[in-house]
């Protein structure tokens, strides 16, 4: 009986393996695909064979890539899928990386995609009209570039006859006609504005030009999305459809049509033929239907139906939803870690074995797609190498896929600045503060150090898994000097997630140990407490915890005064908490001790936050209009109300879902050190599943949350040994990386960390412009105190941040001052004031029972 079951299971396993084996391409087969693609590239270029070539090699009349001299303001349209984008692009004179963009995305309903050509272009023009209204540019006649992601025969840079629709479009009366003329006619029909349409390009050409603006070696553009296509810079002498032999021209290969002459029938499966037969254009775009996102989900669905009919999946039960064409989307195919929930949404009662088989199916289909694109790309690269007569070619390929959404133009960053500025104002307003995501918490710190502070203090610093205690001595012998001694104590995970009383008892025990070692058990020293979590203050020595962050979850603390809880725990030590401050405030005060222009404090480490000196008249939650007070922004929660949804990626959402506080601290999860390594890991996993990295190998280590750390990102981005470090780190994850893998991973790390620096620059820019406006000054001169492991340890982060801030806030002179001693010295400075204030209050009550104006004034400065 057991033997029969085992034989049946082995037979079923073999059937599944045999099915998936049809998607496994050997090196020999891939070389054959490359050779056949190379033949079709040549046939498409030649006048005699072009009419029957499956790869059309369409001239684009783009003769060169950007050289950095481009300038001006332009309108751009981007049509290539179910969404249509309108952009304004501003390029500053002669400066690379000085492009500003603003854009809006509009949907194209299915009835318009498959209606008449006139309806389609009228809809496009209506979207343009709305955008111009939005931008206040209806009366401005701008040059317009049209990205039209469908095969066109071009006879000039601004002339393009549509060869055929792809990607689900079927609008009538368009094929064979000049789409630029159709757009011009639609603009005339609307009769609201005029535009100068100067160029039409394919999306691959747009991608190549975008990437070439950053890397002049980029001479190939690849789209791997809804559709699949490539363009590249070809020698003019090889393009027989265009007159002239000198120089180069970009050729749009339209390689999606590869195979229409039956030359890849040996690698097409019956599932490919079923998908092709059920498409809007049977027999056409065969290569695209094997490689692009529009069709991969459908291939997977066909395989699942077949395996289920054969009793190899889902107990042989096919649901109506599984029978529905298009129900299994490519995005679902990519979300392999959530396969059970996806199958449940299709009404499929799947076992663990079913889930494993579905993952295998998805992997086989996506791996083949990546391999076919790689073989096609190898043919293109080989063609360029031979054109140049080289044995070895170094070239850059622009890819518009996973990382595109993490790149921000200065225009987008300025928009984020404006959003954060609005959130700051909401947080400061009495009516709007309760619903504001950026809480703008008053700290009751009213000025930076003035040089008169002195004394012997203890500073406690709690904000992460390590807890620090410092003894800070401030003296005035010849000049003000600070001596510090400190010790770090570990805060175990069970205490971080235990009860509040255990946490503060642990702090008290560490303090007792420190005082014993310092031989100060009998001294009654003032204590300052740096508590790096969002708190509502009513005065310097009161702080009610609003919410835990940074993985802390100690119970019974939220909503309580942490100073009272700590004082209760340490009352036997003979010390008392004089002041509690956030780590950003401590950082600002520490740097303010060295530079009295410092009026901003930022932490960019495990977590991220900022504080700054705000005018008291703008803080509705505190009485009084005179002077200033430090505001703890708690900017990590920026975006918790959906403000940043348009710039969050699928990877950000996955990070959030797996966190201890889903839906909270969304900005912090996009930029801080706690999450950066995990963001990179998720991107690498997805690219590996697509076969774009590590030859498709995914190890258990790579799939393990937390295995790729932010310190690894910093190591990989080092200029000299970065690639060596990448190889070491990836090898430890078991993926055996190639040199190209290491380069790609280094690029992913750079994009993720650059995004973080850009976003921090935008929010800091909002604070700086507010300071400038508060001072009513044409130019701001200020110092930003800054601390945090990410800022200090990452080799490129600080330079990127400084550079972006200067671009975003050009009317400012900002000095970035690194806090060498952390926030403890700053906490001691605040404690010095609080201690002095207490002494003056006692003096006031003893000597001037009725009060004294001068002393009252002094108290107001320090309270």
N, C-alpha and C positions, 0 to 999 in steps of 0.2 A: 504493500500500500504506500509506504513512505517512498519507495523507489519510483513508483508510478507518478506520485506528486512531484518529486524532484525532476523526473524526466519531462513532465508537462511544463514545469516552470522554466527548465532549461530550453525547451522548445520555444516557449513564448519569448524568452530573452533573446534567442537567436533571431526570431522574426523581427523584433524591434531593432536589433543591431544591424540586420540586413537592410532594413528600411532606411536607417540613418546613414548606412555606408554609402548610399547613393549620393549623399551630400559631401562626403569626404573626398577632397581632391588631392591627388598625389603630386609631388614636386614635378613629375614628368607632365602631368595634365596641366599644371599651372604654367609650365614653360610653353606648352602648346598654345594655351590661351594667349600668353604674351606674344608668341610668334604670329598667331592669327590676327590679333589686334594690330600688330605692327604692319601687317600686310594691308589691313583695312585703312590705317592711317595714310599709307602711301597712295592707295587707290582713291581716297577722298581728296587728296591734294592734286591729283592729275586730272587734266581736262577730259581726257578720253574715258577714264574709268569712273569719274565722279558721279555720273548719273546713276550707275548701278551699285555704287559703294554704300555699305550699310552705315559706315561712320562718315558723316557728311563733311567734316573739316571746313566749317563755314568761316570765311574771312570776317573779321570784326571791324577792320579799319582803325584799330587801336595800334599805333606804331611804336609805342614805347611805354615803359612803366614810369611812375612818378620820380622826379629828380630833386624834389624839395623846393622848387621855385614857384609852385602853384600857389595862387592866392585868389581871394574873392568870396562872394556869397552866392550860393546856388540852391536851387530846389531839386530834390531827387524823388523819384517815384520807384517803388519796388513791388512788382507784381510777379508772383510765382507760385502761389498756393491759395489756400482759403482765406488768408489774410493779406491785406494790401497796406503798404506803409508809405507815408509821405514824410519827407524830411527837409529841413533847412540846414545846409552845411556851410559853415564859415571857415575859411582857411586864411590864416594870417601870413603876412608877407615873408617868404623865404625862410620860414622856421619849420623844421620837422616837428611832428607831434604837437602841432598847434591847431588842431581841428576842433571846432565846436559844432555840436549837432543838437537839433531838437526834432522830435518826431512824434507822430501819432499813428496808431494802428487801427485799421478799419476792416470789418468782416466783409467777405463776399459770399452772399447766400448761394446755396446750391442752384436755385432757380435762375440766378443771374449767370453763374458759371456755365450753365447748360442752356441758356436762353439765346437771344440774338446778340450779334456783335454790337449793335447800336445800344442795346440795354446795358451791356457790360461797360462800354466806354462812357456812357452817360453816368453810370454809377461811379466810375473812377473819377470823373470830373466833379461830381457832387462831393466826393470825399476831399478832393483838392480844394474846392470852394470852402468847405467847412474848416479845413486846416488853415487856409489863408485868412479867414475870418478870425480864427483863434489866435493867430500870430499877428493880426493887424497889418497884413501885407497885401490886401486886395488890390491896392493901387501901385504895387511895385512889380515891374516887369523883370523877372529874374530869368537867367539861363537855366534850362531844365535838362537833367539827365534822366533817362528812363531805363531802369533795370527790368528787362522783360525776359523771364526765365523759360522761354520756349524756343524751339529751333526756328531761326529766321535766315533767309537769304538776304545778306546786306550788300548794297551797291555803294554805300557811303556810310559815314559815321552816324548820320541822322536818317537813314533809310533802311527799313527792314521788313521784308515780306514774310509773313508767317508761313512756315512750311507745313506744320501740323501741330495740333494741340496735343499736350501730354498732361499727366498728373490730374486727370479727372475733369479737365476743361473740355467743353464741347460747344462753345458759343458759335452760332451759325454766321455765315457770310464774313469770315475772317481769314480762313486759310487761303493763301495766294494773294492776300492784300497787304499793303503797307500799313503796319500798326501805328506808325508815327502819324501818317495822314489821318487815320481813324481817330486818334487822340486829338489832333488839331481840329477836325470837324466837330467833335463833341464839345470842345472848348468854344467853338464858334456858336454852336446851338445854344449853349447856356448863356453866352453873351454877358458874362459878369466880370471877366478878367482876361488878361492876355499873357501868354508865356512864350518864351523863345526856346523851343525844343531843339537842342543842339546835338544830342547824342542818344543813341540807344545801345545798350550793352546787355549781354547775358549775365546771369548771377555769378557764374564762374569767373567771368572777366571782372565783375565788381569785386569779388573776393580777392582775386589776384592783385588788383590795383590797391585795395585796402591794405593788404599785408605788405605789398611792395613799398608802401609809404613808410612802413616801419622797418622793413628789411629789404634793401635794394637788390639782394640776391634772389628775391622771390620772382620766379618766372613761370609758375604754374598755379592755377587756381582749381581747387577740387571742392565740389559740393557733395556731401554725403548726408542727405536728409530725406525729405519727402521724395525727391528725385535724386538722380545721380548723374554727374557730368564732370568734364574736365576741359580746361583751356590751357594753352601754353604759348610762349613766344616762339614762332617759327621763322626761319629765314625766308625773306621775300622771294628769293630765287627758286624756292621749292613750291611756291603757291602758284600753280598755273592758272588759277581762276582770276588772278589779279595781275595787272600790268606792273612791270618794274622788277628789278633784281637787287636793288640796294636796300640794306637795312633789314628790319624785322617787322612782323605783324602778328598780333595775337590771333590765334585760330581757336574757334569754339568747336571742339571735336564732335559734340553731340553723340558721345559714345553709348548713350542709352539704346541707340538703334543697332548696336553691334549684335550680330546673330540673326538679323532679319533675312539673311541669305542662307540660313540653315547651317552655317559653319561651326556652331557650337551645340548642335543637336546631341552630340555624344555625351555632353555633361548636363543637359536639361533632364529633369525628372518628370514623371507623370504629374506630380503636384504642380510643377512650373507650368505644364501645359494646361492644367485645369484652371489655374489662376489667369493665365493668358486668355483662355477661351471665354472666361466670364468677365473680361475687362471691356472697357469702352472701345479699345482699339486692338482687337485680336491680331496676332501676328506682328505687331509693331512693338518697338521699345523692349525687346526681349531681354537684353542685358540689364536694363533698368529694373525690369520686373524680377530679376534674380538678386538685385543688390540694394534696392532703395527702400526707404522706410514706408513708402506707400503700400508696398506689396508683401513685405516680410511677415507681417502679422497674419495675412491671408494665407500664405504658404503654410505657416504653422497650423492654422485652423484646419486646412485640408488634410494635413498629416494626422492631426488628432482625430478627425472624423474617421479616417481610414483605419487607424489603430483601434478605435473604439468598435467599429463595425466588425473587426476581426477578433473582438473579445479580449484585446490586449490592454485596454484602458477603461476606467470608470465602470467596471463590471458589465461592459457592453452596452451601457445606456447612453444614448445621444439625446441631449435636451434640445428644445426648440431654439434656445438662445445660441447654442453651439452651431446650429444649422444656419444661423443668420450671417450673411456675408458682411464682413467688416467689423463684426462684434469683437474679434480678437485683435486689438490694436497693437501696433509696433511698440508703443509705450508700455503696454502690458507685457509684451515679450521681453522687454528690457528689465522689468521689475521682478527679476527671478527670485529674489529673497522673499517676496510676498506672494509666491505662486499659489499657496493654498487659498488665500483670500480672493485672488483673482478668479480661481476656478469656482469658488463658492458663488461669486457674483454671476457666473454663467450657469448657475443651477446644477453644478456638477459635484457630486458627493465623492470627493477624491480621497484615496488612501495615501499613506506616506510614499508607497512605491509609485503610485500615479504621479505624485508631485515630482519625484525624482525623474521619471520618464519625460514629463513635460519639460523640465529643465534641460534634459539632454536634447530634446527636439529643438528647443529654442537655441541652444548652444550650437547645434549642428547647422541650423539655417543661418544664424548670424556670422558664424565662423566662415562659412562658404562665401557669404557676401563680402566680408572683409578681404578674403583671399583673392576673390575675383577682382575687386577694386585694386588690390595690390598688384596683381598681374597686369591689369590695364595700365596702372601708373608706371610699372617697370618698362612697358613698351614706350610710353611717352618720354620717360627720362632717358631711355636708351637712344631714342631718336634725337633728342637734344644733344646728348653726348657725341653722337656720330656727326651731327651738324657742325660741332665745334672741333672735331678731329682730336678728341681727348681720350685718354685711356681711363681717366677717373674724373667724375663730375661732382662738384659741390654745388648744391642748389637748394633753394627753399621752396616748399609747397605751402600755399595758403589754404588752410582748412577752416571752413565756417561751420563749427559744430559745437562741441561741449563747452568750450571756453569763451565763445563769442559773447555770451550774456554776462560774463564777468569783466568785460572791458567797458569802461565808461568814458565818454567824451567829456570835455570840460563843461559843455552845455548841460549834460546830464548831472554832473557834479554840482553845478550851480543851482540846478533845480532841487537837488537833495539839500543843499544849503538852505534854500528858501523854505523847504518843508520843515527842516529842523528849527529854523528861526521862528516859524509859526508855532511849533510845539513848545519852544521856550516861552513864548508869550502866553500860551495857554497855561503853562505850569505856573507862571508868575501871577496870573489873574485869579482873584478870589472866587469868581463865578465859574471859571473854566478849569481850575486846578483839580477838582474831584475827578474829572473825566480825562485829564491830560495823561499821556503816557510818559512824558518827560516831566518828572515831579518837581524839579526846581526847588529842592528842600533848603530852607534857611539853616545856616550853621551857627549863627550868633558869634561868628568870628568877624570883627569889624575893621581890621586893618592888618597889614603885613608887619613883620618885625621892624623895629625902629632903631635897634642897636643898644637899647638900654636894658635888655633882658639879662638877668643873672640868677644863679642859684644852682642847686643840686636836685635833680628830678629823676623819676622813674618813668619810662614810657613802655606801654604794652602795645603790641602790634599784632592784631588778629585779623586775618583776611584770606587764609588759605590753609593747606594741610600742614604748614609750618607756622609756629607761633613764636614771635620774637620778643624778648624783654631787653631793654636798654637802660643803662644809667647814663644820664647826660649832665655834664657839669659845664655851666656857662660862667666864665669869670671875666673880670675887667682889671687886669693888672696894668699892662701897657696898652693893649688893645683887646677887643672882645675876642675870646677864644672859646672853642667848644671841644671838650673831651668826651668820648663815648666808649663805653664798653658794653658788649651785648652777648647774648646767648640765644641760640635757636633751639626750640623744643618741638618735637613732633606731636601733631594732633591726630591720633589714630582714627581710622574710618568708623569704628564703632562708636566713638565719642562724637564725631561729626554728625552721625545719623542717630544718636541716642537722645537722651533727655537734656533739657537746658541746664538742669542742676548739675548733671555730670560734667557738661562742658565747662561751666564756670568753676566748679570744684577743681577740674584739671588745670584751668588757668591759675587758680589760687595756689595749687600745689607747685606749679612751675615757678610762680612768683616767690614762694617761700624758699625754694631751692636756690633761686637767683640771689635773694637777699642774704641767705646763709653764705654763699660763695663770695659775695661782695662784702661780707661782714658789716651789714647795715641793718641787722634785725632790730636793733634798738633805736634806729633813726626814724623819725616820722617825716618821710619825704613826700612831697606832692607827686601825684601820679597822673599822667596823661594817657588816654586810652585811644589808640587808633583802631577803629572798628569799621572794617571795609565792606559794610552792607548798608542798604538804604534805610535811613532812620529819619523820623520826624523829631526835630528839636523844638523845645520851648525855651531852653537856655543852654548854656555851655555844658552843664553837667547833667543834662537830661536828654535821653535819646530813646525813642520808642521804635523798635524794629518793625519795619513795614513788611518786609518779606526776605527770606533767605535767598541767596544766589550762590553761584560757584560750588554747587553740589552740597552745600550745608543744608541739613534738614533737622537740626536739634529741636525737639518738641517743647512746647510750652514757652517759647521765647517771642514768637511773632505777636505783635500787639502789646508787648511788655517793655518797660524801661530797662535797658541793658545795664545802665549804670547802677540801678538798685540791685539787680540780680548779681552783678559782680561785687558790689560793696558788701552784700550779704555773705558772699563766699569768702571774701578776704578780710572780714572785720577783725579776725584774730591776728592779722599781720600788723596791725597798727598803722595802716595807710588808708588814704581816702582818695577817691577819684575826683580830681578838680575839673577835668575837661574831657570830653569825648569828641573826636573828630574823625572824619572819613579819611582814607588813605590819600585821596586826591588833595584834600585840604592840607594834610601833613606834608605832602610833596610840595605844594605851593609855598607853604610856610618855610620849609627847609631851604628851597631855592630863594625865597624872599629874604632869608638871612644873609645870603651872599649878593643878591641883586634886588634892591628895593623897588625896581620897576616890575618885578614879577607879580602878575595879577591873574594868572591862569595856572591851574594844576591839572595834569593829565596822567592817567595810568594806562599803559598799553602792555599788559602782561597776560596772566591767566584770565583775568577779567579786564574790562575797560570802563573808564568813567572820566568825567571832567568836572572841575569847579572853576569859578571865576568870581571877581569882585563886581557885584551889581549895585546900582544906585538904590538906596533904601526906598526912595519914592516910588519905585517900580514894583516893590515886593508887597503885594496886597496882604499876605499872611502875617506880616509883622508891622506893629505900630511904629510911626515915626517917618519923617521924610528927609531928615538930615543925615549926610554921610553915606557910607557904603557897608555892605555885608557880603560875605562870601556865600555863594549859592552852590550847593552840590546838585548838579544837574540830574544825576542818575540816568545818563543817556543810553545805557544798555537796553532800556525798554523802548527806545525809539522804534516805531514800526509795529508795536504790539496791537495797534488799532487797524492794521492793514495798510498803513501809509507807504510801506516799502514793498508791497506785493509784486509790483511791476518789475522790480530788480532782484527779487529773491529767485534762486534757481531750484531745480528739483533736488539738488544735493543739500541746499540749506533746509529745505522742508524735511528731508530724511533725517538730518541732524536733529532738528527740532522734535520730530516725532519720537526719537529715541532718547531724548533728554529727560531729566528729572522734573522739568517744569515746561511741558509743551505749551506753546503759544505765548510764552513769556521770554523777555530779554532777547528778542529776535535780532536786534542790531548787534548786541554782544556776541551772539552766535555766528554772525557773519564776519566778525573782525578780530575776535580775541584769540589769544594763544591756546585757551582750553579746547577750542574747536577746530583750529586751522589744520592740524595734522589729520584729523578725522575727515575734514572736507576733501583733502587731497586723496586720502585712501579711497573714499567713495568714488571719486572720479577715476582713479586707476582701476578699480574693480570694474566699473562700467566699460572702460576702454578695453580692458582685457577680455571681457565677455563679448565685445564686438570684434575681437581678434586684432585690435589695433595695437596691443601691447603684449609682450611676453609670449608671442605666438599663441595667444588665447589661453595660456595656462593660468589657472586661479588656484592658489594654495589655501589650505585652512588658515595659515597665518595671515594672508592678505585679507581673508574674509572676517578676521577677528577684530572687533571694535577695539580701538585704542592702540593697536599694534604699530600704527604709523603716527609718530608724535610730532609736535610742532618743532622740537629741537632737531628732528630729521629734516624738516623743511629748511631750517636755517643752515644746517650742514650742507645740504645739497646745493644751495644757492651760492656757496662760496666760490669766488671767481676762479681760483687755481685748482683746488682739490675737490671741487663740487661733484664732478662726474665720477671721481674715484669713490667719494663718499656715497653717491647714489648707488654705485655697483655693490658696495659693502652692505648698505642698508637693505637693498632689494634682494640680495643673496640671502641675507638672514631671514627674509620673508619667503624664501624658497622658490623664487620665480626665475632664477638663472637669466638675468637680463642681458640683452645684446647692447652694443654701444649705442645703437639708435634708440633702444628702450630708455637708456640712461639720459640721453639728450631730451627725449620726450617728457620724462618724469621731471627733469629739471625745469622744463618749460611750464609744466602744470604747476609746480611749486611757485614759480615766479608770478604766474597769473593770479593765483590765489592770494599770495602775500601782497602783491601790487594792489589788488582790489581792496584789501584791508586798509592799506595806507591811504588809498584814494578816498575811501569812505570816512576814515578818521579825519582826513584833511578837509572834507566837506563840512563835517559837523564842527570841527575846530574853526573853520572859516566863518561859520555862522556866529560863533561866540566872538571872534575878533571883530566882525563887522558890527556886532551889537556894542562892544566896548567903544569902537570908533564913533558910532552914533551917539552913545551916551555922553561922550566927551565933546561932541559937536566939533570934531577936528577933521581937517582935510586929509591928514595923514596920521596913522596910528604908530606909535613907538611903544613897544611892550616886550615883556619877557614871559615865555611859557616854561614853567617848571615841569619836568617830565620824568617819569620812572616806569619801570615794568620790564620784565624779562624779554618780551618780544621785541620791544624797541631797542633794548641794550644788546641782545645777543644776535639778532638777525643781521647779516652783513650788508643788506641793501635797504632795510626798512626806513631808517632815519633819513637817509638821503632822499628817498622817494617821497616821504611825507613832507619834508621841508620844501622840496621843489614844487609839489602840487599846491601847498598852502600859498606859496609866493605867486603862483599863477592865478589862483582863485581870489586872492586878496592883494592885488598889486599895490594898492595905496597904503601899504603897511611895511614897517621895518620890525620884523619879529626875530628875537633871539631865543633859541631853544637851549635851555639850560638843564643838563642832566643832573638829577639828584643822586649824588654819589653815595649818600648815607641813608637812602630810603626816606620814609616819612616819619621816623622816630624823632629826629631832631625837631621837625616841625611841630609834632605833638608836644614836645618839651617847651617850645616857644609859646604855644597857646597856654600850656599849664603855667608858665611863668607869669603870663598876664592874669590868669585866673587867680593865682596865688597872691599876686600883688593887689588885685581887686579886693580879695577877701580882707587883706591887711588894711587897705584904705577904708573899707566899710567899717571895720572895727574901730579904726581911728576916728572916722566921722561920727560914729555913735558915741564914742568916749569924749571927744573934744568938742564936737559941734552937734549936740543933740537935736538942735532945730534944723540942721542941714546947712550946707555951704555950697554956693553956686559953683565955685571952682572945682570942688571935690565931686559934686554931682556931674559936672561936665566930664570930668575924668572917668567917672564910673560909666557914663554913657559910651565912651570910647571902648571900654574894655568888657562891658557886660555881654 
